[in-house]
Amino acid sequence: MQQRGALRFVLGDQLSRDLSSLGDLDPAADVVLMTEVMGECTYVRHHPKKIVFILSAMRHFAQVLRDKGINVDYRTLDDPHNTHSFRSELVAAVRRHAPERVVVTEPGEWRIWEDMQSWETACGVPVELRPDDRFIASHRFFSTWACGRRQLRMEFFYREMRKRTGLLMEDSGEPVGARWNFDADNRRRLPDSLQLPPPSRFAADVSTRAVIDLVQSRFTQHFGDVEPFEFAVSADDAETAFSQFLRNALPHFGDYQDAMRQNAPTLYHARIGLYLNAGLLDPIDVCRRAEAEFKAGRAPLNAVEGFIRQILGWREYVRGIYWLKMPGYAATNYLGASRPLPAFWWTGETEMNCLAQCIGQTKREAYAHHIQRLMVTGNFALLAGLAPKEVCEWYLIVYADAYEWVELPNTQGMALFADGGIMASKPYAASGKYIDRMSDYCRHCQYDVRRATGPGACPFNFLYWNFLAENRDRLRSNQRMTLILKNLDQMPAERLAAIREQAQAFLNGLQ
């Protein structure tokens, strides 16, 4: 067989034409390898919509490359010759094409990076591992920023990223609006009368329909509904979804980004995390276009800053934490939480309406926005002492935008405080009052959010005080917990005992 140029291996979350491994591609000599791998669909039992999205987006991206005259070797999940692992698929492709070398962009997840270390030996040809420069902050930039810092707070990293990119910065070097962060202006409750913009939805084409049929036949035991499937699966449609967000939702995003409403999954959110994480949208581009909306007077500063902070701040920051702290980060459990996930996490069948709403929505949509994840499901997991490993696996399974690099720090660090404060300055624990303030869930719940004990008391209330009592000694040295723990210390012993008794009875009843 005549020897070819390079075999360029593109993974399912690397669907960008400007991917580093494709930058110097020679269409006359090189081959792009793409493969649907059963092991990647089943190492956790991913939501069927997530599987459909990734496989369909891969097939559409492969066609884009073919239309540009690029030779694509594509293996589908139902190909009888598919070996169902990255390494074995690569070895087989090297035998088919006899390339001089293999070129691949570094993966997003530690487990794949570890596996890649053996690829060169397995293939018998050089394997060139290139950095993933689709992110705004490189690994080196983040580790340099983190070096010597006692606390790795996102806010200070975010300020460095603003200075580095010039986003929302004055020529003087000061932030636009004389403030770095407008988070305090992002917490308005959603008025009942406010009409929400419709979410972006896309009809499945023939290619996507074939993937839906495949997933429905292969993954019947996975959590979540396949139909209706309405995500964008191409860069063009992802661009349409983002343009609609800029026009219809961004102006109100700042005021209501922390709000929740029953039967309203999207509100004013962009829902572009899955497109960014798969490579269909570019993070610096979407930030600059949001900034342009502010400069043009079409969106207020608190909306644009809040949106940019989610991407330039949080998204880049959690990736930095992940690669800085892995692999040990995944095993942290500062609070010693060990309770198994209750069954209702897989069904949504619970009398706590907020959880029923968020889990039910997740089952249908493979999506929930950040406050639903952090302050409803995450808050309950924290207060109930659910085992971090099980909680992290659940978040990785159920959301279409979830990859370990973004899911693990957000869950382990922010939601569960399992890392002991590497990410969060204190546990994000809250009683039912927070949920009531930011949503209409409590109005439709059989529990009384005003009560902490007795019949009908909201479980979030007695679990909150029980959590503080259980972890008092661990949290005593945290200065941000001083006032909260002082309130706990001043609570009458009889009242605290009643709260803890009711909390224990509730937790013992979780199945």
C-alpha atoms as one frame of an Amber mdcrd trajectory, in Angstrom:
protein
   0.000   0.000   0.000   1.323   3.429  -0.941   2.268   5.438   2.129   0.155
   8.528   2.749   0.772  11.737   4.636  -0.764  12.248   8.068  -3.734  10.542
   9.665  -5.586  13.252  11.549  -7.797  11.885  14.309 -10.743  14.152  15.226
 -12.721  13.329  18.387 -16.442  13.900  18.858 -16.066  17.135  20.826 -13.547
  18.635  18.388 -15.870  19.641  15.565 -14.093  22.853  14.565 -12.620  23.501
  11.146  -9.816  25.515  12.769  -8.882  22.643  15.108  -5.130  22.560  15.722
  -4.797  19.040  14.303  -6.351  20.219  11.014  -4.426  23.461  10.665  -1.813
  22.254   8.151  -3.909  19.522   6.562  -2.959  18.570   2.997  -6.130  17.361
   1.196  -4.010  15.605  -1.405  -2.129  13.454   1.089  -3.851  13.401   4.477
  -6.819  11.461   5.834  -9.142  12.576   8.636 -10.262   9.764  10.904 -13.557
  10.059  12.795 -15.194   7.207  14.624 -18.296   6.670  16.718 -17.143   4.648
  19.714 -19.478   2.503  21.788 -17.184   2.824  24.787 -17.679   6.594  24.753
 -21.465   6.140  24.704 -21.463   3.729  27.628 -18.574   4.503  30.049 -21.428
   6.292  31.758 -24.979   5.833  30.526 -25.297   9.179  28.764 -28.664  10.802
  28.131 -29.924   9.597  24.718 -30.278  13.194  23.500 -26.610  13.764  24.316
 -25.602  10.715  22.282 -27.786  11.781  19.357 -26.354  15.291  19.467 -22.722
  14.178  19.427 -23.089  11.454  16.791 -25.217  13.587  14.502 -22.915  16.591
  14.886 -19.956  14.329  14.036 -21.665  13.097  10.869 -22.532  16.621   9.783
 -18.978  17.819  10.440 -17.557  14.914   8.452 -19.733  15.957   5.515 -18.476
  19.542   5.774 -14.922  18.231   5.476 -15.832  16.019   2.515 -17.468  18.970
   0.769 -14.104  20.737   1.031 -12.388  17.876  -0.753 -10.922  16.281   2.373
 -10.650  12.498   2.587 -12.592  11.379   5.658 -12.445   7.834   7.012 -15.631
   7.671   9.108 -16.748   4.695  11.194 -20.364   4.630  12.342 -21.547   2.927
  15.491 -23.321   0.208  13.523 -20.361  -0.490  11.204 -19.627  -4.236  11.635
 -15.882  -3.485  11.581 -16.076  -0.869  14.354 -13.821  -1.972  17.228 -15.486
   0.450  19.690 -12.444   2.053  21.330 -10.343   5.025  20.290  -7.058   3.144
  20.445  -8.161   0.070  18.500  -9.919   2.218  15.882  -6.747   4.255  15.436
  -4.574   1.143  15.147  -6.917  -0.275  12.492  -6.892   3.023  10.578  -3.081
   3.131  10.618  -3.084  -0.326   9.045  -5.544   0.832   6.372  -3.786   4.055
   5.426  -0.113   3.524   6.401   0.424   7.184   7.359   3.787   8.710   8.179
   2.353  10.051  11.423  -0.818  10.554  13.420  -1.893  14.071  14.422  -4.461
  14.640  17.156  -5.584  17.575  19.287  -5.335  17.012  23.038  -8.579  15.704
  24.558 -10.785  17.452  27.080 -10.844  14.576  29.572  -8.081  13.078  31.705
  -9.043   9.449  31.020  -8.609   9.948  27.263  -5.336  11.832  27.744  -4.003
   8.908  29.770  -5.035   6.475  27.049  -3.367   8.647  24.392   0.011   8.143
  26.060   0.038   4.582  24.702  -1.157   5.350  21.191   2.257   5.792  19.624
   3.443   2.410  20.868   0.191   0.768  19.790   0.244   2.333  16.300   3.934
   2.000  15.531   4.080   5.498  14.005   4.732   8.890  15.622   1.699  10.446
  17.309   1.777  14.252  17.483  -0.398  15.600  20.288  -1.266  19.262  19.717
  -2.738  21.755  22.213  -6.430  22.586  22.024  -6.220  26.283  21.186  -9.998
  26.672  20.881  -9.927  27.730  24.520  -8.999  31.294  25.422  -6.632  30.367
  28.263  -3.926  27.774  27.672  -2.907  25.289  30.343   0.329  27.221  30.774
  -1.467  30.542  31.207  -3.726  29.115  33.900  -0.958  27.314  35.783   1.171
  30.474  35.700  -1.739  32.497  37.063  -2.380  29.889  39.768   1.247  29.479
  40.845   1.845  30.761  44.355  -1.755  31.805  44.996  -3.256  30.706  48.289
  -6.766  30.843  46.839  -7.747  30.213  43.233 -10.815  32.397  43.029 -12.605
  32.720  39.709 -13.189  36.451  40.162  -9.475  37.273  40.050  -8.833  34.919
  37.135 -11.742  36.560  35.308 -10.218  39.997  35.766  -6.963  38.778  34.257
  -8.866  37.359  31.302 -10.704  40.654  30.794  -7.385  42.502  30.722  -5.837
  39.933  28.407  -8.675  39.971  25.871  -9.762  43.612  26.256 -13.386  42.517
  26.590 -15.506  45.223  28.277 -12.370  47.232  29.056 -11.745  50.967  28.752
  -8.604  52.297  27.094  -7.475  53.356  30.574  -7.299  49.715  31.656 -10.381
  50.005  33.857 -13.493  47.864  33.385 -16.414  49.353  31.490 -18.943  50.664
  34.004 -16.229  50.944  36.699 -17.106  47.451  37.989 -15.689  44.061  37.102
 -18.768  42.123  38.062 -22.496  42.883  37.874 -23.578  39.667  39.581 -25.618
  41.642  42.127 -27.737  42.884  39.202 -28.402  39.344  37.921 -30.785  38.155
  40.618 -34.231  39.535  39.853 -37.250  37.311  40.261 -39.100  36.676  37.014
 -42.457  38.524  36.905 -45.418  36.277  36.150 -46.541  38.589  33.361 -43.246
  38.528  31.451 -43.508  36.722  28.126 -40.469  34.559  27.420 -38.848  34.218
  23.997 -39.281  30.806  22.361 -36.204  28.562  22.531 -34.287  27.792  19.367
 -35.370  24.425  18.025 -34.307  22.619  14.848 -36.036  19.863  12.917 -34.104
  16.620  12.491 -32.873  16.046   8.941 -32.426  12.620   7.336 -28.967  12.142
   8.828 -30.083  13.071  12.337 -33.203  10.923  11.972 -30.992   7.914  11.269
 -28.994   8.614  14.432 -32.179   8.967  16.490 -33.359   5.559  15.239 -29.965
   4.046  16.052 -29.916   5.485  19.576 -33.498   4.421  20.247 -32.568   0.850
  19.348 -29.236   0.709  21.210 -29.662   2.732  24.407 -33.126   1.952  25.696
 -31.910   1.595  29.307 -30.345   5.064  29.492 -31.944   7.885  31.488 -33.817
  10.451  29.397 -36.108  10.949  26.435 -34.854  10.977  22.842 -37.900  12.638
  21.347 -38.428  15.360  20.515 -34.851  16.030  19.415 -34.454  19.694  18.475
 -30.793  20.643  19.072 -28.658  22.181  16.361 -26.157  19.644  15.005 -24.176
  21.821  12.594 -22.112  24.969  12.964 -24.590  26.855  10.766 -27.556  25.949
  12.947 -25.604  26.616  16.137 -24.858  30.050  14.714 -28.577  30.553  14.075
 -29.349  29.598  17.685 -26.788  32.063  19.022 -27.973  34.865  16.746 -31.523
  34.342  17.991 -30.278  34.554  21.575 -28.509  37.845  20.889 -31.613  39.304
  19.324 -34.380  37.899  21.529 -32.934  37.010  24.944 -29.649  38.745  25.743
 -31.256  42.107  26.670 -33.089  40.416  29.599 -30.472  37.772  30.401 -28.706
  39.918  32.987 -31.765  40.647  35.090 -33.132  37.112  35.104 -30.191  34.754
  34.628 -30.690  33.315  38.144 -34.484  33.042  37.873 -36.497  29.829  37.516
 -40.039  29.259  36.313 -42.095  26.093  36.244 -42.403  24.576  32.747 -39.991
  27.153  31.285 -36.684  25.367  30.667 -34.847  28.045  28.706 -36.045  31.470
  29.945 -33.458  33.988  28.657 -30.528  31.566  28.537 -28.551  30.961  25.367
 -28.347  27.183  25.811 -25.119  27.139  23.789 -22.930  25.195  26.228 -23.287
  22.003  24.185 -22.331  23.863  20.992 -19.280  25.488  22.568 -18.120  22.260
  24.169 -18.441  20.264  20.938 -16.687  22.929  18.860 -19.635  24.229  16.834
 -19.234  27.742  18.285 -16.075  29.636  19.198 -15.911  31.072  22.756 -13.997
  34.267  22.028 -16.240  34.975  19.039 -19.476  34.685  21.030 -18.010  36.924
  23.759 -17.017  39.607  21.266 -20.399  39.495  19.593 -22.152  39.896  22.928
 -19.882  42.856  23.661 -20.864  44.336  20.298 -24.524  44.220  21.354 -23.666
  46.389  24.358 -21.624  48.815  22.285 -24.509  49.114  19.813 -26.950  49.875
  22.629 -29.022  46.751  22.078 -28.226  45.039  25.400 -27.459  46.461  28.858
 -24.113  46.078  30.571 -25.318  43.738  33.325 -26.616  41.308  30.674 -23.494
  41.362  28.522 -21.066  41.221  31.447 -23.037  38.351  32.981 -22.943  36.421
  29.717 -19.236  37.029  29.129 -18.453  36.065  32.735 -20.046  32.640  32.172
 -17.701  31.920  29.248 -14.549  33.993  29.697 -14.691  33.496  33.462 -16.363
  30.293  34.553 -15.853  28.092  31.498 -12.155  28.877  31.195 -11.661  28.753
  34.957 -13.199  25.315  35.512 -11.113  23.882  32.678  -8.022  25.360  34.294
  -8.898  23.884  37.698  -9.597  20.497  36.129  -6.234  20.148  34.412  -4.331
  21.714  37.294  -5.776  19.361  39.927  -6.450  16.070  38.146  -6.373  13.157
  38.667  -6.614  13.510  42.447  -9.381  16.111  42.248 -11.993  13.497  41.324
 -11.461  11.650  44.620 -11.889  14.618  46.975 -14.629  14.379  49.618 -13.942
  17.085  52.186 -17.284  16.742  53.962 -17.196  12.943  54.031 -20.543  12.636
  52.220 -21.545   9.047  51.487 -25.332   8.725  51.074 -26.381   6.984  47.816
 -28.444   8.840  45.239 -32.155   8.461  45.983 -34.271   6.752  43.344 -36.152
   9.942  42.464 -32.972  11.375  40.918 -33.633   8.976  38.044 -37.411   9.388
  37.882 -38.190  12.916  39.048 -41.006  11.409  41.119 -40.812  13.350  44.370
 -43.212  15.555  46.304 -40.554  18.290  46.444 -41.771  20.292  43.474 -38.518
  22.126  42.754 -36.664  18.838  42.377 -39.500  17.250  40.424 -39.440  20.203
  38.030 -35.660  20.288  37.549 -35.165  16.539  37.241 -38.221  16.130  35.024
 -36.991  18.911  32.764 -33.535  17.322  32.647 -35.058  13.991  31.637 -36.993
  15.608  28.798 -34.475  18.206  27.628 -30.975  17.017  28.665 -30.691  20.617
  29.856 -31.086  22.724  32.976 -29.565  26.142  33.531 -26.837  26.851  36.077
 -29.088  27.861  38.993 -31.251  24.773  38.614 -28.080  22.675  38.686 -26.351
  24.526  41.530 -29.147  25.703  43.824 -31.780  22.995  43.400 -30.280  19.584
  42.554 -26.784  20.575  43.702 -28.029  22.210  46.882 -30.106  19.167  47.790
 -27.149  16.844  47.129 -24.988  18.994  49.416 -27.546  19.222  52.230 -28.430
  15.527  52.049 -24.788  14.419  52.042 -25.013  12.512  48.767 -21.797  10.752
  47.727 -19.773  13.054  45.413 -18.768  10.260  43.035 -22.394   9.307  42.424
 -23.537  12.915  42.085 -20.762  13.737  39.616 -21.604  10.699  37.517 -25.263
  11.766  37.452 -24.404  15.250  36.203 -22.086  13.765  33.580 -24.852  11.453
  32.390 -27.841  13.732  32.200 -26.729  16.951  30.457 -25.966  17.317  26.766
 -23.181  19.817  27.473 -21.465  17.666  30.139 -17.870  16.556  29.711 -15.759
  15.721  32.732 -13.516  18.794  32.408 -16.503  21.117  32.884 -18.814  18.917
  34.959 -16.399  17.731  37.633 -15.167  21.083  39.009 -18.650  22.595  38.886
 -20.136  19.647  40.786 -17.256  18.617  43.032 -16.154  22.148  43.842 -19.134
  24.480  43.523 -22.165  22.313  44.268 -20.758  19.856  46.815 -17.783  21.668
  48.391 -16.076  18.275  48.155 -12.753  19.903  47.266 -12.699  21.748  50.592
 -12.697  25.226  49.104 -10.385  25.091  46.091 -13.126  26.639  43.965 -15.786
  28.036  46.285 -15.084  30.286  49.258 -17.881  28.573  51.210 -20.493  25.850
  50.654 -23.393  26.948  48.423 -25.913  25.766  51.009 -29.320  27.415  51.091
 -32.712  26.849  52.658 -35.987  26.843  50.775 -36.142  30.634  51.002 -33.659
  30.983  48.154 -35.655  28.727  45.855 -38.860  30.549  46.758 -37.266  33.928
  46.054 -35.934  32.926  42.649 -38.785  30.759  41.331 -42.468  29.906  41.405
 -41.775  26.283  42.367 -42.808  26.662  46.013 -46.260  27.979  45.077 -47.061
  24.616  43.501 -45.501  22.449  46.209 -47.232  20.519  48.972 -44.491  21.546
  51.402 -44.588  24.903  53.194 -41.422  26.858  52.496 -42.085  29.023  55.561
 -41.774  26.089  57.964 -38.586  24.372  59.191 -40.187  21.756  61.417 -43.450
  19.936  61.825 -45.934  18.509  59.315 -45.522  19.981  55.846 -42.190  21.682
  56.591 -40.006  22.215  53.519 -37.206  19.605  53.540 -34.694  22.183  52.325
 -35.241  24.111  55.561 -34.562  21.378  58.087 -31.844  19.845  55.901 -30.088
  23.223  55.759 -29.790  23.573  59.541 -28.954  19.893  59.919 -26.148  20.289
  57.351 -24.680  23.185  59.303 -24.893  21.281  62.574 -23.280  18.164  61.080
 -20.409  20.129  59.527 -19.974  22.817  62.177 -16.464  21.730  63.160 -15.258
  21.428  59.552 -16.602  24.868  58.652 -15.718  26.758  61.827 -12.425  28.088
  60.426 -14.116  29.489  57.294 -14.519  33.228  57.858 -17.434  33.455  55.444
 -19.342  30.997  57.642 -18.876  32.967  60.879 -22.250  34.744  60.907 -24.158
  31.693  59.739 -22.620  29.484  62.402 -23.242  32.165  65.011 -26.946  31.957
  64.174 -26.731  28.192  64.514 -24.996  28.474  67.881 -27.721  30.822  69.138
 -30.576  28.545  68.137 -32.394  27.079  71.166 -31.238  23.533  71.813 -34.782
  22.183  71.729 -35.485  23.703  68.318 -32.223  22.434  66.836 -32.899  18.973
  68.241 -36.365  18.948  66.624 -34.896  20.066  63.294 -32.209  17.413  63.384
 -34.675  14.697  64.347 -36.932  15.591  61.424 -33.958  15.786  59.060 -32.727
  12.370  60.136 -36.141  10.818  59.685 -36.368  12.332  56.195 -32.862  11.156
  55.212 -33.506   7.669  56.568 -36.575   7.540  54.351 -34.679   8.245  51.143
 -34.665   5.176  48.923
